């Protein structure tokens, strides 16, 4: 066999021998890095999406509770049943609990409403009693949760001259500031959102 032909055959055989072990290891390493990068991107996107949903839920819960509390507290003192009860029932006034009377469901019957912040389950609950002519009947068998994921509720009581004393007298209160703080975890980080509103007692 001519030498030139033999050299060509030898060269062709070398080319068909495939990848060396080093080349395979480098290829495997590159693939591993690429796959890990894809996984990290997926994990980051999933975490972001999950936190986005949780964040929206926390904010929505806090806003709904704030709107409900503001609307009902604003009606404090409206007493269509002529119960003779004082508008603000809580005494002493505290920053995490409030009891007042109003016709909150518009049925022309006076209700007594209580909002309470519960620190351990981080909830705001609402209880309602209705005047029966001689006393109060419970409308809510158990307190209903109006918001969860709440890290704090702060009620600030102010007088008609816009002063907000440290020890306010219930009969002198004309405005109540409601501040709700909701919190949630995003990985190892805790984020908080605070919503506040003023409820002016228009029946006093």
Secondary structure, DSSP 4 states (H G I P E B T S, - for coil): --HHHHHHHHHHHHHTT---HHHHHHHHHHHHHHHHHHHHHHHHHHHHHHHHHHHHHHHHHHHHHHHHHHHHHHTTT--TT-----SB--SS-BTTEEEEEE-TTSSSS-EEEEEEEETTTTEEEEEEEEE-SSSEEESSSSPEEEEESEEEEEEEEEETTS---TT--GGGEEEEEEEEEEEEEETTEEEEEEEEEEEE-TT-
